[in-house]
Amino acid sequence: MEIAVVSDLIFPVIGGAERRIVEIYKRLAKKHKVTFYTTKNTTPQVDDLSAKKGNEASIEARNSLSLDANNIDVKYLTIQEEQLYRSNGQRKIKGGLQFAIKMAREKLDYDVLDMNIFPHVIPWIVNKKLKSTKSYITVHEVWGNYWEKYPAYISLLGKRMEKQVLEGRSGLIFVSEWMQERSRQIIPRMNPNSEVIPNGVDTSFFYPREEKEEEKILYVGRLIPYKRVELLLEAMKWLTKKRPGITLKIIGEGPSREKIKQLIKELGLKEKVELEHNITDEKLREEYQKAKILVQPSEREGQSIVALEAMASGTPVISVESKWSALEKIIKGKRIGEVAKAKRKELGIKIDQLIEDEEKYRTYQKNGIKHAKEHDWKKITQKIEQKFKE
């Protein structure tokens, strides 16, 4: 097959959705011809785990995608010259719009076209020019009323594009059953050609080890308002009164970094909280393995790859309630962690109780490792390949 992949961003430039693309297509490219349509990044540091030490420390390395396959062509349609997010955590729309306009001019003569749903303007424009090419949209999130957090004109346009994209001709691939069902509720006339093919994890790379630092908490992800890292810091302040030895490591980058550093200082947590970024995958694996618990307080999660990596490493996960997150539903359904209310004391209590309850901890460890193995990238790639061949 000849497959085109359309995403204005590709990991390691940002995060989970972009990482999924690379993990799946570096495997598919061993058997099929793959072309990426994306953006060349020229910013020294964009976000999250984007500039790693070693082979991904430079801009050129990030743009090379660090793929292990030789059968991938990369077409850079635009250049990203500014930071992706405003200080309030909202993503700028200029870059996505420019990319979508360039995509509209491309001749897309492929067997299969796979597009990221976000930013919605890209599949919205590309769908209008497709005729015979089999096309799919990978849906990581559906916002619905969440658009109302943006200015009125963006909210109106975003809702309209989201509706038209999900009702359009392209097949839909959802990363979680909850996201698929929520989409049906928001868009009743959603394209019935939809299937759930979740995110994955490389279980040959992420695996558990016996030694755990008993009171070490870990957060991995972007430093951006909707990730609610501030809530975790408030919970840590409460926890230190009960557990003087507890520590937190935050791994990530983003526009909220300076605000988070200031909050750490204000809460008197400088000796308890460590901020780190630009780390290698090997170092990240070590952090997962050492941590007692991973906390994901994010307000929005389609299906967290970070959570899967932690589970594969034998580290249970605590998420925080949100009507826009699939992670809490997955955790409750699979008994692979805990879900806390979005309040500092309640989150602190959940962390404290899980550290204390060894039997429950071991159950979550066992179930989490099993869940991660069921989501190995090899299995996910096979499902994608089978779908494309239908």
C-alpha positions as CSV (number, residue, x, y, z in Angstrom):
1,M,0.0,0.0,0.0
2,E,1.0,3.6,-0.5
3,I,-0.1,5.6,2.6
4,A,-0.1,9.3,3.2
5,V,-0.1,10.6,6.8
6,V,-1.2,14.2,7.4
7,S,-0.3,16.0,10.6
8,D,1.0,19.5,11.0
9,L,3.1,18.2,13.9
10,I,5.1,15.0,14.4
11,F,6.6,13.7,17.6
12,P,8.9,14.6,19.2
13,V,7.7,18.1,18.5
14,I,4.7,17.9,20.9
15,G,3.2,14.8,22.5
16,G,0.9,11.7,22.5
17,A,-1.0,12.1,19.2
18,E,2.2,12.8,17.3
19,R,4.0,10.0,19.0
20,R,1.3,7.6,17.9
21,I,1.9,8.5,14.3
22,V,5.6,7.8,14.5
23,E,5.3,4.5,16.5
24,I,2.7,3.1,14.0
25,Y,4.2,4.3,10.8
26,K,7.8,3.4,11.5
27,R,6.5,-0.2,11.7
28,L,4.1,0.0,8.7
29,A,6.9,1.5,6.6
30,K,8.8,-1.8,6.8
31,K,6.1,-3.3,4.5
32,H,4.4,-0.3,2.8
33,K,5.3,3.0,1.2
34,V,4.6,5.9,3.6
35,T,4.7,9.6,3.1
36,F,4.4,12.2,5.9
37,Y,3.0,15.7,5.2
38,T,4.0,17.8,8.1
39,T,5.7,21.0,9.3
40,K,9.4,21.7,9.8
41,N,10.0,23.1,13.2
42,T,12.6,25.8,13.7
43,T,11.9,26.8,17.3
44,P,14.7,25.8,19.7
45,Q,12.2,24.2,22.1
46,V,8.6,23.6,21.3
47,D,7.0,21.6,24.1
48,D,6.9,18.6,26.3
49,L,9.7,16.0,25.6
50,S,10.4,17.7,22.3
51,A,14.2,18.3,22.5
52,K,15.9,15.3,24.0
53,K,19.6,15.0,24.8
54,G,21.6,12.8,22.5
55,N,20.3,12.0,19.1
56,E,17.2,14.3,19.3
57,A,18.8,17.3,20.9
58,S,19.0,19.5,17.8
59,I,16.4,21.0,15.6
60,E,17.7,19.0,12.7
61,A,17.3,15.8,14.7
62,R,13.8,16.6,15.6
63,N,12.9,17.2,12.0
64,S,14.5,13.9,11.0
65,L,11.8,12.2,13.1
66,S,14.3,9.7,14.4
67,L,12.6,6.9,12.5
68,D,14.1,3.5,12.1
69,A,12.6,2.9,8.7
70,N,14.0,3.9,5.3
71,N,10.8,3.7,3.4
72,I,9.3,7.0,4.6
73,D,9.2,10.3,2.6
74,V,8.7,13.5,4.6
75,K,7.2,16.5,2.9
76,Y,7.5,19.7,4.9
77,L,4.8,22.1,3.7
78,T,5.3,24.9,6.2
79,I,7.8,26.1,8.7
80,Q,6.9,26.5,12.4
81,E,8.8,29.6,13.6
82,E,7.0,30.5,16.8
83,Q,5.9,28.7,19.9
84,L,2.7,26.6,19.5
85,Y,0.9,27.9,22.6
86,R,-0.1,31.2,24.1
87,S,0.7,31.9,27.7
88,N,-2.9,30.9,28.6
89,G,-2.3,27.4,27.2
90,Q,-4.5,27.9,24.0
91,R,-2.9,26.7,20.8
92,K,-2.3,29.4,18.2
93,I,-4.3,28.8,15.0
94,K,-2.1,30.5,12.5
95,G,0.3,27.6,11.9
96,G,-2.5,25.0,11.4
97,L,-4.4,27.2,9.0
98,Q,-1.3,27.9,6.9
99,F,-0.6,24.1,6.8
100,A,-4.2,23.3,5.8
101,I,-4.1,25.8,2.9
102,K,-0.8,24.2,1.6
103,M,-2.4,20.7,2.0
104,A,-5.3,21.8,-0.2
105,R,-2.9,22.3,-3.1
106,E,-1.3,18.9,-2.8
107,K,-2.1,16.0,-5.2
108,L,-3.1,13.1,-3.0
109,D,-2.8,10.0,-5.1
110,Y,-2.5,7.3,-2.5
111,D,-4.2,4.1,-1.5
112,V,-4.9,5.4,2.0
113,L,-4.8,8.8,3.7
114,D,-4.6,9.1,7.5
115,M,-5.2,12.5,9.1
116,N,-5.1,13.8,12.7
117,I,-8.4,15.4,13.7
118,F,-6.6,18.4,15.3
119,P,-6.3,21.1,14.2
120,H,-9.8,20.5,12.6
121,V,-9.2,22.9,9.8
122,I,-6.8,20.4,8.1
123,P,-9.2,17.4,7.7
124,W,-12.0,19.9,7.1
125,I,-10.2,21.4,4.0
126,V,-8.6,18.1,2.8
127,N,-11.9,16.2,2.9
128,K,-13.4,18.7,0.5
129,K,-10.9,17.8,-2.3
130,L,-10.9,14.0,-1.8
131,K,-12.6,11.8,-4.4
132,S,-11.4,8.2,-4.7
133,T,-8.7,8.0,-2.0
134,K,-9.6,5.9,1.0
135,S,-9.3,8.3,3.9
136,Y,-9.4,8.1,7.7
137,I,-9.3,10.6,10.5
138,T,-7.7,9.6,13.8
139,V,-9.8,11.1,16.6
140,H,-7.9,11.7,19.8
141,E,-10.4,14.2,21.3
142,V,-13.8,15.6,20.5
143,W,-14.3,19.0,22.2
144,G,-18.0,19.7,21.9
145,N,-18.8,22.4,24.4
146,Y,-15.1,22.7,25.4
147,W,-14.8,25.0,22.4
148,E,-16.6,27.6,24.6
149,K,-13.5,28.2,26.5
150,Y,-12.1,29.9,23.4
151,P,-13.2,33.3,22.0
152,A,-16.7,33.3,20.5
153,Y,-15.6,33.4,16.9
154,I,-13.1,30.5,17.3
155,S,-15.7,28.6,19.4
156,L,-18.4,28.9,16.6
157,L,-16.0,28.0,13.9
158,G,-14.4,25.1,15.9
159,K,-17.8,23.5,16.6
160,R,-18.9,23.8,13.0
161,M,-15.7,22.2,11.6
162,E,-15.7,19.5,14.2
163,K,-19.3,18.6,13.3
164,Q,-18.6,18.6,9.5
165,V,-15.4,16.5,9.9
166,L,-17.1,13.8,12.0
167,E,-20.1,13.7,9.6
168,G,-17.8,13.7,6.5
169,R,-16.8,10.9,4.1
170,S,-13.6,9.9,5.9
171,G,-13.7,6.8,8.2
172,L,-13.1,7.5,11.9
173,I,-10.5,5.8,14.1
174,F,-11.0,6.6,17.8
175,V,-8.3,6.1,20.5
176,S,-10.9,5.0,23.1
177,E,-14.4,3.5,23.3
178,W,-15.4,6.4,25.6
179,M,-14.3,8.9,23.0
180,Q,-16.2,7.1,20.3
181,E,-19.4,7.1,22.4
182,R,-19.0,10.7,23.5
183,S,-18.6,11.7,19.8
184,R,-21.9,9.9,18.9
185,Q,-23.6,11.9,21.7
186,I,-22.2,15.2,20.5
187,I,-22.6,14.5,16.8
188,P,-25.7,12.3,16.3
189,R,-25.1,12.0,12.5
190,M,-21.5,11.0,12.9
191,N,-20.1,8.8,10.1
192,P,-21.1,5.2,11.1
193,N,-17.8,4.0,9.6
194,S,-15.9,4.2,12.8
195,E,-13.7,1.9,14.9
196,V,-11.7,2.0,18.1
197,I,-7.9,1.4,17.7
198,P,-6.3,2.6,20.9
199,N,-2.9,4.1,21.5
200,G,-0.1,1.8,22.4
201,V,3.2,1.3,24.2
202,D,6.5,-0.4,23.4
203,T,6.5,-3.1,26.1
204,S,9.9,-4.3,24.9
205,F,11.3,-1.0,26.0
206,F,9.1,0.0,28.9
207,Y,9.1,-2.8,31.5
208,P,9.0,-3.0,35.3
209,R,11.7,-3.5,37.8
210,E,11.5,-4.5,41.5
211,E,13.0,-1.4,43.1
212,K,10.5,1.4,43.8
213,E,11.2,4.6,45.7
214,E,8.4,4.3,48.2
215,E,7.3,8.0,48.3
216,K,8.2,9.2,44.8
217,I,5.4,10.7,42.7
218,L,5.8,11.3,39.0
219,Y,4.2,13.6,36.5
220,V,5.1,13.4,32.7
221,G,3.5,15.7,30.2
222,R,3.1,19.2,28.9
223,L,3.2,22.2,31.3
224,I,0.0,23.8,30.1
225,P,-3.1,24.9,32.0
226,Y,-5.5,22.1,31.1
227,K,-3.0,19.5,32.4
228,R,-3.7,21.0,35.9
229,V,-0.1,20.5,37.3
230,E,-0.9,23.2,39.8
231,L,-3.6,20.9,41.4
232,L,-0.9,18.3,41.9
233,L,1.4,20.8,43.5
234,E,-1.4,21.8,45.9
235,A,-2.0,18.2,46.8
236,M,1.8,17.8,47.4
237,K,1.7,20.6,49.9
238,W,-1.1,18.8,51.8
239,L,0.8,15.5,51.5
240,T,4.1,16.8,53.0
241,K,2.4,17.4,56.3
242,K,1.5,13.7,56.5
243,R,4.5,12.2,54.6
244,P,7.6,14.4,55.2
245,G,9.6,12.1,52.9
246,I,7.4,12.4,49.8
247,T,8.8,13.9,46.6
248,L,7.5,14.8,43.2
249,K,9.3,14.8,39.9
250,I,7.8,16.8,37.0
251,I,9.1,16.0,33.5
252,G,7.9,18.2,30.8
253,E,8.0,21.6,29.1
254,G,5.4,24.2,28.1
255,P,4.2,27.8,28.6
256,S,3.2,27.2,32.2
257,R,6.8,26.4,33.3
258,E,7.6,29.7,34.9
259,K,4.2,29.9,36.7
260,I,4.8,26.4,38.0
261,K,8.3,27.2,39.2
262,Q,6.9,30.2,41.1
263,L,4.1,28.2,42.6
264,I,6.6,25.6,43.8
265,K,8.5,28.4,45.6
266,E,5.3,30.0,47.0
267,L,4.2,26.6,48.5
268,G,7.6,26.0,50.0
269,L,8.2,22.8,48.0
270,K,11.6,23.6,46.5
271,E,13.1,20.7,48.4
272,K,10.3,18.3,47.5
273,V,9.7,19.0,43.8
274,E,12.1,18.6,40.9
275,L,11.5,20.0,37.4
276,E,13.2,18.3,34.5
277,H,12.9,18.3,30.7
278,N,15.0,17.3,27.6
279,I,15.6,13.8,28.8
280,T,16.3,10.7,26.8
281,D,13.9,7.8,26.5
282,E,16.2,5.7,28.6
283,K,16.1,8.2,31.4
284,L,12.3,8.5,31.1
285,R,12.0,4.7,31.4
286,E,14.2,4.8,34.5
287,E,11.9,7.5,36.1
288,Y,8.8,5.4,35.4
289,Q,10.4,2.4,36.9
290,K,11.5,4.2,40.1
291,A,8.3,6.1,40.7
292,K,5.8,4.7,43.2
293,I,2.8,6.4,41.4
294,L,2.2,8.4,38.2
295,V,-0.4,11.2,38.6
296,Q,-2.2,12.5,35.6
297,P,-4.4,15.4,36.7
298,S,-5.2,16.5,33.1
299,E,-8.6,18.0,32.3
300,R,-8.5,16.5,28.8
301,E,-7.2,13.0,27.8
302,G,-8.2,11.0,24.8
303,Q,-6.2,8.0,25.9
304,S,-2.9,8.7,27.7
305,I,0.2,7.2,26.2
306,V,2.1,8.4,29.3
307,A,-0.3,6.3,31.5
308,L,0.4,3.2,29.3
309,E,4.1,3.7,29.6
310,A,3.9,4.0,33.4
311,M,1.7,0.8,33.6
312,A,4.1,-1.1,31.4
313,S,6.8,0.0,33.9
314,G,4.9,-1.4,36.8
315,T,3.7,2.1,38.1
316,P,0.0,2.5,38.9
317,V,-1.7,5.7,37.8
318,I,-4.0,8.2,39.5
319,S,-6.1,10.4,37.3
320,V,-8.4,13.3,38.3
321,E,-12.1,13.5,37.4
322,S,-13.1,15.4,34.3
323,K,-16.0,15.2,31.9
324,W,-13.6,15.7,29.0
325,S,-11.2,12.9,29.9
326,A,-11.3,9.2,28.8
327,L,-8.5,8.2,31.2
328,E,-10.7,8.0,34.4
329,K,-13.2,5.8,32.6
330,I,-10.4,3.4,31.4
331,I,-8.9,3.3,34.9
332,K,-12.2,2.5,36.6
333,G,-13.2,-0.1,34.0
334,K,-9.9,-2.0,34.1
335,R,-9.0,-1.6,37.9
336,I,-5.6,-0.2,37.0
337,G,-5.5,2.8,39.2
338,E,-7.4,5.4,41.2
339,V,-9.5,8.4,40.2
340,A,-9.6,11.5,42.5
341,K,-11.9,14.4,42.7
342,A,-10.4,17.7,41.3
343,K,-9.6,19.0,44.8
344,R,-6.2,19.1,46.4
345,K,-7.0,17.3,49.6
346,E,-9.0,14.5,47.8
347,L,-6.1,14.0,45.4
348,G,-3.6,14.0,48.3
349,I,-5.7,11.4,50.1
350,K,-5.8,9.1,47.0
351,I,-2.1,9.3,46.7
352,D,-1.6,8.6,50.4
353,Q,-4.0,5.7,50.5
354,L,-2.5,4.0,47.5
355,I,1.0,4.2,49.0
356,E,-0.4,2.7,52.2
357,D,-2.5,-0.1,50.7
358,E,0.1,-2.7,49.5
359,E,-2.5,-5.2,48.4
360,K,-4.4,-2.7,46.2
361,Y,-1.1,-1.4,44.9
362,R,0.0,-4.9,43.8
363,T,-3.4,-5.5,42.1
364,Y,-3.1,-2.2,40.1
365,Q,0.5,-3.1,39.2
366,K,-0.5,-6.6,37.9
367,N,-3.6,-5.3,36.0
368,G,-1.7,-2.3,34.6
369,I,1.1,-4.5,33.2
370,K,-1.4,-6.8,31.6
371,H,-3.3,-3.8,30.2
372,A,-0.1,-2.4,28.7
373,K,0.8,-5.7,27.0
374,E,-2.6,-5.8,25.4
375,H,-1.7,-2.4,23.9
376,D,1.7,-3.1,22.5
377,W,2.5,-1.0,19.4
378,K,3.0,-4.2,17.4
379,K,-0.6,-5.2,18.0
380,I,-1.9,-1.7,17.4
381,T,-0.1,-1.5,14.1
382,Q,-1.5,-4.8,13.0
383,K,-5.0,-3.5,13.7
384,I,-4.3,-0.3,11.7
385,E,-2.9,-2.3,8.8
386,Q,-5.9,-4.7,8.8
387,K,-8.3,-1.7,8.8
388,F,-6.5,-0.1,5.8
389,K,-6.7,-3.3,3.8
390,E,-10.5,-3.6,4.2
